[in-house]
Every structure is written in C-alpha cells, then in structure tokens.
C-alpha cells in the first residue's frame, strides 16, 4: 500500500512528536487519538451510539467515527485481536460501503478503492485503505481499529497540496481505546497460552 510504504521513508511529510500532538479523549469512552496541535477538533452531531469527530485544518483533516458494536461487546480481547488479523473479511466491498457513508467526502457513493492492507506496526492490527474521490479530486487514507464493543474508523483527507502521508499515518496509528491496557494484557495472556500449548 502506498501510504504504508511512504510512511517508512524518514523525513516524508509531517511527523507527530509528543510536543506537536494534542490528545483527544471521547467523553463516551469509545476512542482516543492524537492529532497535530494546530488542527482544531470539532465534535459533530451523531446518533447516541456513534462518536463523530473531525480534526484538521483548511488543507487536511481526519474524520473519526467510533461506533458501538453490541455483537462484540462480550468478546474476549484475544478474539478481537485475531479478527482484526483476518484480512479476508475486509474486502473491497467492505471498504466501499464504509467509505460511501462519508457523503461529504464521497458524494453519491463515488468512492473508488485504490488498495487495502493490514498495518501491524502496533500491537493491535489496523486495517488500512487508500481511496479516491473522483468527483472531488481527493485522496483519502483510511484506518480501522477493533476493540471489544467498539469499531473505530478514520478517514484522512487531503484537500490541497501534497498529502502529508507521515502525519496521516501517525494520526491513524494513534487511534486507541481507554481500556487498551486491560484489553492488551488479556489478549497477550491468551497468545502466550496458545504458544505454550503449541510448543508442547
């Protein structure tokens, strides 16, 4: 995927150091992320089970959508970790359906999928996609994170100039949940137990 490849190049675009980023914590507890300090953050109206936040400036923005998922609320953290690694379920159709929900970016269901892949940079696998919005001549970089009871997505959009790929990557990879320490400890316990059983 081009976004993943370019992000590995040192010095490309903008990177987010601790002093350059501002943390946003959703009062509903569905999502936390870090955005560049000079990007205003706006909480958009949404249904009770959805958090919709936009962080950005005139040229670039990331649109975060965190949705309560009752079907995974009682799932073990390990099962969610494993699900996020199952690339087969994150099909072209999956990405197009979710992208076209962003009507301001993809009017009239105009999303065109360029590529998608899994990003294993962090402990939690993130599904990534690059899309085009031909009617608006936009490049869009998306990410999906899963946790028990919540799905977190973000669509980073470049409106003018060159897309700040490294900044988008940093923002997307910063998506997390308030209970991540507990979730990770639980998942790692299962991972270690399975590894020990297989070794035996």
N, C-alpha and C positions, 0 to 999 in steps of 0.2 A: 504494500500500500504506500502511495507516495508520501502521505503525511507521516507515516512511521519512519520511512527511510530518511526523509529530510530532517526529521527531528533529531536524528542521531548525529548530524553534522554539527560540530561545535561552532557556535557563533552565528547560526542561522536565525534570523528573526529576533524576537524578544524572548528572553528567558525570565522566569519569575524567581527572584531571590526572596528571602524572608522579608527584607525591607521594602520590596516592591509589591508585595501582595497583601490583600486585605481578605480576611476570612469572613464568609457569610454563613450563619447558622440559622436554619429554618426553625422558627418557633414551634412548628408541628413535629420537629424531630425527624423529618424524612430525608434531609440532605444537608451536607456541609460542603462548601467548596472554597477555593482561593481564587481571587481574580486580581488583575493588576490594580494597584491602589488608585490609579487615575480613571478607573472605569466606574461610573455611577451604577448603583444596583437598585433596580426597581422591582417591587413585588406586584405582579399582575393579578387581576381578579381571576378566580378559578373556582371549580367545584370544591366541596368540602374535603374530598379525598385526594386532591391534587395540590401540589405546590408548584407555582409557575413564577420563575424569577428571571429577569433579564439583566445581565451585566455587560456594559460595553460603552463605546464612545461613538462618534459620528462615523468612523471608518470600519470598526469591528465590534462584534458583540457575540456573546454566548447566551443561548436561551435554554434554561434549565427547567426540566419537567420531572418532578418526583411524584409517583403515583402509588397509592396504597394498593397492595396486591393481596387480597384475602386468601387466595389459593396457596400462597407460600408463607402465610403468617405463622404457621406451626411447623414449618420445615426446619430441619437441622441446618446449621450454618454450612456444614460439610456438603450437604446435598445441593445447596445453592451455589457453593463454590464449584462443584462438579458440573452443575447445569450450565454455568457461565462458560465452561470449557467445551461444551458440546456445540461445536461450530455448525453442525448440520441443521440445527433448528433456527439459526439466524440467517435465513435465506434472503435472496433478492426481494421477494415479496414482503417479507417481514420488514425490511428496511424501508421499502417504498411506502408501505402502509403508514408507518410511524412518521416518516418524513412529511408525507402529504397532510398530516394533521396540523403541520405548521403552515397554515394557509398564507400568512404574510410573506413567508419565505418561498413557498411553493404554491402560488395561486393556481386554482383549477387543477389540482392533482398533477402538477407539472414536474415532479421530482424525477431526475434521471440518476440512477445509481452508477457510479464510476467504479468503485471497488469496495470490498469489505474484508476485514481480517480481525484476528484476535491479538490484543496487546497484553502480554504477560509481564510488563515492566514491574508492576506491583504484585502483592500477594493475591489480590482479588483480580481475576481475569476481567478485562474490559473488551467488549465487542466494539469495533470501530468501523466507520464507513466514511467514504468520501462521495459527495453528491454534487450534481449541478442543478441549477435552477435556470433553464434556458430562457424563460420568459423575462427573467430579471437579470440575466447575465451574472449570476452569483456562483461562487464556490462555497460549499458548505462541508464542514468536518464534524462528524457526529460521534458520540460515545454512549455506551450503555453499560451501567453497573447494576448488579442484582444483589439484594440482601433479603433476609427473611422478612416478608411482609411489605417490601417496597421495591419498586423499579425506578432507577434514576437514569435519566437521559439528558443529553445536552447537544445542542446544535450550534456550532460556532460559524459565524457568517462574516465574510469579508465584503464590504460594500464599495471600497475604493482602494486603489493601490495594490501592492503585493500582499497576499495573505501572510500574517505573522505566524507561520506554522509552529515554531517553537513555543510561542505564547499560547496558542490554541492547545497544543499537546499538554503543556503544563496545567492549564485550566481543566482540561478534560480528565487528566490523571489525578487531579486534586479532589475529585468527587468522592465523598465518603459518607459514612453514617455515624451518628453519635454513639452507637453501640459496637463500633468496629473492633475495639479491643476484646470485648467479650466474644463476639462472633468469630474472630480470628483464633482466639485461644481454643474455642470449641472445635473449629474446623481442623486446626493443627493437631489436636488430640486424636481425632479420627484418622487423619492422614498418617500419623505416626503408628497408630494401632494397625492400620491396614498394611503398612510397610513391614511391620514386625511379623504380622501373620503370614505375608507372602514370603518373607525371608525364611520363616520356619518351615 
